[in-house]
Amino acid sequence: MDVEIPEAIAADLTQRWNEPHRRHHDQRHLDEVLEALEILRDEGLAFAQRPVVLAAWFHDAVYKPLSSSNEQDSADLARRLLVDDPDRDEIARLVELTTAHDPAADDANGIALSDADFAVLGSAPERYDEYAANVREEFRRVPGRVFRRKRAELLTEFLGREHIFMSPQARERWEAPARENIAREIAALRGSEDDGNPSRASFTYAGVGATLTTPPSGYHAFTHRRRIGSGRPLFERAAEHVLTFGMQKDIGIFRAASTSTAHEGTELSIRLGVGPLGITAPCRVVYVLDEPDRRGFAYGTLPGHPESGEELFAVEYDPADDGVYGLVSAFSRPAAWYARMGGPVTRLLQAWFARRYLAALPRS
């Protein structure tokens, strides 16, 4: 659409839309939103083109997958960069509106932007599947089990709406294929949950995957982090050690695992206690970290474990100081009567185990 954007602002926004961490919210998505606006205009939808097009450029200009403030941050960016622009306030309002995609019935500009932003939902099945895969890639740090549940909940809410699209033009073009695509993705997400053994035990705690975010209330949480050396080679060695359960093996609590390397869904058992007083505690890997500068995994407790909670074992590389750091982070509360009787002693033992885990990592 023929809307002039100041050269410096266009350059800034183009750089943002092409940031390497983006998979769906990238230049292609922006181009598709602009194309959808042209289609809606050509099919008779009336809206103020300049503020809507500029809002399309600014929506998700600030984008971090796990942030809840992307829309607000993008609107604030528009206010800063368009300080003297007569459409500044309307552009910022439209960007903020994409938080909920719920424009008023008489908000022509909001309807146009919201419908164009959702147009990918009504794309051809091949393009929709690519979009869905790209969304998953952007949220790759979120455990698969958690992502599938949350994604299915969001998509189910879409299907529960009377209309996904607000304008007659968008409904005519995209509503039916969008509902077909969304229903197909929901079925795939729920099928993934059932592909394994549907009878296997459930985790025994709330907040599965919360070692990546905020531990649930009512649990004791701790984090231990220690520098173990420097250099990328050490990071790689330590990462392999962590992912092959080396920390558990080196301190003598590892008993068995269903895979030799940690994968989401790997089941393992560890031995807690000494001699006849020892017990075998079952766990399952919740997620695996496989990032350039962070590797590791977290496991959660299953029925029969004396504690209820989750523990993360990871190694991190900091390019700023070439440092390699071991990390153990957990939240838990007693599940068995004898664990509850331990009281403060149990917490001291957890801290002792965490230090032993970190001491077991390779050193430079």
C-alpha positions in Angstrom: 0.0 0.0 0.0 1.3 3.4 -1.0 2.1 4.9 2.4 5.3 6.9 2.9 7.4 5.9 5.9 10.4 8.1 7.0 13.6 6.4 5.8 15.2 6.2 9.2 12.1 4.7 10.8 11.7 2.2 8.0 15.3 1.1 8.4 14.9 0.7 12.1 11.7 -1.3 11.8 13.1 -3.5 9.0 16.1 -4.4 11.2 13.7 -5.3 14.0 11.5 -7.5 11.8 14.6 -9.4 10.6 16.0 -10.2 14.1 17.4 -13.8 14.1 15.2 -15.0 17.0 12.0 -14.5 15.0 10.4 -17.4 13.1 6.7 -16.4 12.6 6.8 -12.7 13.8 9.2 -11.8 11.0 9.4 -9.8 7.8 7.3 -12.4 6.0 4.5 -11.9 8.5 4.7 -8.2 8.1 4.5 -8.5 4.3 1.5 -10.8 4.6 -0.3 -8.4 6.9 0.3 -5.6 4.5 -0.9 -7.8 1.6 -4.0 -8.7 3.6 -4.8 -5.0 4.1 -4.6 -4.4 0.4 -7.0 -7.3 -0.2 -9.5 -6.0 2.3 -9.2 -2.5 0.8 -9.7 -3.8 -2.7 -12.7 -5.8 -1.6 -14.4 -2.7 -0.2 -13.4 -2.4 3.5 -13.1 1.3 4.4 -10.4 2.3 6.8 -7.8 5.1 7.2 -4.8 3.6 5.3 -1.9 5.6 6.7 -2.4 4.9 10.4 -3.4 1.3 9.8 -0.4 0.6 7.6 2.0 2.3 10.0 0.4 0.3 12.9 1.1 -2.9 10.9 4.7 -1.9 10.7 4.9 -1.2 14.4 2.9 -4.1 15.7 5.3 -6.7 17.1 8.2 -4.4 16.2 9.4 -5.3 19.7 9.0 -9.0 20.0 10.4 -11.5 22.6 8.6 -14.8 22.6 8.2 -15.1 26.4 7.3 -11.5 27.0 3.8 -10.4 27.9 4.5 -6.8 27.0 5.4 -7.0 23.3 2.3 -5.0 22.2 2.7 -2.3 24.8 6.5 -2.1 24.2 5.8 -1.8 20.4 3.2 0.9 21.0 5.7 2.8 23.2 8.3 2.5 20.4 5.8 4.1 18.0 5.2 7.0 20.4 8.9 7.6 20.6 9.7 7.4 16.9 6.6 9.2 15.7 6.8 12.0 18.3 5.8 14.7 15.7 3.5 12.5 13.5 -0.1 13.6 13.4 -1.2 10.0 13.5 1.0 9.0 16.4 -1.7 8.4 19.0 -4.0 6.4 16.6 -1.0 4.3 15.5 -0.1 3.5 19.1 -3.7 2.7 20.0 -4.0 0.3 17.1 -0.8 -1.5 18.1 -2.1 -1.8 21.7 -5.3 -3.3 20.3 -3.5 -6.3 18.9 -3.0 -7.5 22.5 -6.6 -8.8 22.5 -7.7 -8.4 18.8 -11.1 -7.3 20.0 -11.9 -4.0 18.3 -15.3 -2.4 18.8 -17.9 -2.9 16.1 -17.5 0.7 14.9 -13.7 0.7 15.0 -12.9 0.5 11.3 -9.2 0.9 11.7 -9.0 -1.7 14.4 -11.1 -4.2 12.5 -8.8 -3.8 9.4 -5.6 -4.4 11.4 -7.0 -7.2 13.5 -8.4 -9.1 10.5 -5.2 -8.6 8.5 -3.1 -9.8 11.4 -5.2 -13.0 11.6 -5.2 -13.6 7.9 -2.6 -16.3 8.2 -5.1 -18.4 10.0 -7.1 -18.7 6.8 -4.2 -19.4 4.5 -3.7 -22.6 2.5 -3.1 -25.7 4.7 0.6 -25.9 3.7 1.2 -22.3 4.7 -0.8 -22.7 7.9 1.3 -25.7 8.9 4.5 -23.7 8.3 3.1 -20.9 10.4 2.2 -23.3 13.3 5.7 -24.9 13.2 7.3 -21.4 13.3 5.2 -20.4 16.3 6.4 -23.6 18.1 10.0 -22.7 17.1 9.7 -19.3 18.6 8.5 -20.9 21.9 11.0 -23.7 21.8 12.1 -22.9 25.4 8.6 -23.9 26.6 8.3 -27.6 27.4 6.4 -29.4 24.7 3.8 -30.7 27.1 3.1 -27.2 28.4 3.1 -25.6 24.9 0.7 -28.1 23.5 -1.8 -27.6 26.3 -1.6 -23.8 26.2 -1.7 -23.6 22.4 -4.7 -25.9 22.3 -6.5 -23.8 24.9 -5.9 -20.6 22.8 -7.0 -22.2 19.6 -10.1 -23.7 21.2 -11.1 -20.2 22.4 -10.8 -19.0 18.8 -13.2 -21.8 17.6 -15.6 -20.8 20.3 -16.0 -17.3 19.0 -19.0 -16.5 16.9 -16.6 -15.0 14.3 -12.8 -15.1 14.2 -12.8 -12.2 11.7 -14.7 -8.9 12.2 -15.3 -7.6 8.7 -17.6 -9.2 6.1 -14.8 -9.2 3.6 -12.4 -11.1 5.9 -15.1 -13.6 6.9 -16.0 -14.3 3.3 -12.4 -14.9 2.4 -10.7 -16.5 5.5 -13.3 -17.6 8.1 -14.0 -21.1 6.8 -10.4 -22.1 6.0 -9.3 -20.7 9.3 -11.7 -22.9 11.3 -10.6 -25.9 9.3 -6.9 -25.1 9.9 -7.4 -24.4 13.6 -9.4 -27.6 14.2 -6.7 -29.6 12.4 -4.0 -28.1 14.6 -5.9 -28.8 17.8 -6.4 -32.4 16.8 -2.6 -32.7 16.1 -1.7 -31.1 19.4 -4.0 -33.4 21.3 -2.9 -36.4 19.3 0.7 -35.6 20.3 -0.4 -35.9 23.9 -1.7 -39.3 23.3 1.0 -40.7 21.0 3.0 -42.0 23.9 1.7 -44.3 26.6 -1.6 -42.7 27.7 -1.6 -44.9 30.8 1.7 -43.7 32.2 1.8 -41.8 35.5 1.2 -38.1 35.7 3.5 -35.6 37.4 2.8 -35.1 41.1 3.0 -31.3 41.3 1.6 -28.1 40.0 3.5 -25.9 37.6 5.0 -28.4 35.2 7.9 -26.6 33.4 8.0 -23.8 36.0 11.7 -24.1 36.5 11.9 -22.0 33.4 9.5 -19.3 34.7 8.2 -18.8 38.3 7.8 -21.6 40.8 4.2 -22.2 42.0 3.2 -21.0 45.4 3.5 -23.4 48.3 6.8 -24.9 47.1 10.3 -24.4 48.5 12.5 -23.0 45.6 16.3 -22.6 45.3 18.9 -22.0 42.7 22.7 -22.7 42.9 25.0 -21.4 40.1 28.8 -21.8 40.1 31.5 -21.0 37.6 33.4 -24.2 36.6 35.9 -22.7 34.2 36.1 -21.0 30.9 36.0 -21.6 27.1 33.6 -23.0 24.6 35.3 -26.5 24.6 34.6 -26.8 28.4 31.0 -25.8 27.8 30.5 -28.5 25.2 32.1 -31.2 27.4 30.0 -30.1 30.4 26.8 -30.0 28.4 27.3 -33.6 27.2 28.0 -34.6 30.7 24.8 -33.0 31.9 22.6 -34.4 29.1 23.9 -38.0 29.6 22.9 -37.9 33.4 26.6 -37.5 34.4 25.7 -35.3 37.4 23.5 -38.0 38.8 25.9 -40.8 37.9 28.9 -39.1 39.5 27.3 -38.6 42.9 26.0 -42.2 42.9 22.2 -41.7 42.8 21.5 -42.7 39.1 19.8 -46.1 38.7 18.3 -46.3 35.2 16.9 -44.2 32.3 14.7 -45.1 29.3 17.2 -43.2 27.0 20.9 -42.7 27.2 20.6 -39.0 26.7 17.9 -36.8 28.2 14.9 -36.2 25.9 11.5 -34.9 26.7 9.6 -37.8 28.2 12.6 -39.8 29.2 11.8 -41.8 32.4 14.5 -42.3 35.0 14.9 -43.5 38.5 17.3 -42.3 41.2 18.3 -43.8 44.5 17.8 -41.7 47.6 19.1 -42.7 51.0 21.6 -45.3 52.2 21.5 -49.1 52.3 18.2 -50.6 53.5 16.9 -47.1 54.2 17.3 -46.1 50.6 14.4 -45.7 48.2 14.1 -45.6 44.4 12.5 -42.4 43.2 10.8 -42.2 39.8 11.1 -39.0 37.6 10.4 -38.0 34.0 12.2 -35.4 31.9 9.9 -32.4 31.4 12.0 -30.5 28.9 15.4 -30.2 27.4 17.4 -27.0 26.8 19.4 -27.0 23.6 20.5 -23.5 23.0 23.8 -22.1 21.8 24.8 -20.9 25.2 22.7 -23.1 27.5 22.1 -26.9 27.6 20.5 -29.1 30.1 17.2 -30.7 31.2 14.7 -30.7 34.0 12.9 -33.6 35.4 9.7 -33.8 37.5 8.6 -36.2 40.2 6.2 -39.1 39.6 4.1 -41.1 42.1 6.4 -42.9 44.5 8.9 -40.0 44.8 9.2 -38.7 48.4 9.2 -35.1 47.1 6.9 -33.4 44.8 8.4 -30.9 42.4 10.9 -30.3 39.5 14.7 -29.8 39.2 16.7 -28.3 36.4 20.3 -29.3 35.7 22.1 -27.0 33.2 25.4 -25.6 32.0 25.7 -22.0 30.6 28.3 -20.2 28.6 28.7 -16.4 29.0 30.4 -14.9 25.9 31.0 -11.7 27.9 33.6 -13.3 30.2 34.1 -16.6 28.4 32.8 -18.2 31.6 31.2 -21.6 31.9 28.6 -22.0 34.7 26.8 -24.9 36.2 23.2 -24.4 37.3 20.9 -26.4 39.6 17.4 -24.9 40.2 14.4 -26.6 41.8 11.1 -26.2 43.6 9.6 -28.9 45.7 7.6 -29.9 48.8 7.4 -33.1 50.7 5.1 -35.8 49.3 5.8 -38.7 51.7 5.2 -38.7 55.4 8.9 -39.3 56.1 9.9 -36.4 53.9 7.6 -34.1 55.8 9.2 -35.3 59.1 12.6 -34.2 57.8 11.6 -30.6 57.9 14.6 -28.2 57.7 17.0 -31.2 57.4 15.4 -32.1 54.1 16.2 -28.6 52.8 19.8 -28.8 54.0 20.1 -32.1 52.2 18.7 -30.6 49.0 21.4 -27.8 49.2 24.1 -30.4 49.8 23.0 -32.4 46.8 23.0 -29.3 44.6 26.6 -28.5 45.6 27.6 -32.1 44.9 25.9 -32.0 41.5 27.9 -28.8 40.6 31.1 -30.3 41.9 30.6 -33.3 39.6 30.8 -31.2 36.4 34.0 -31.2 34.3 36.5 -28.5 35.0 38.9 -26.6 32.8 
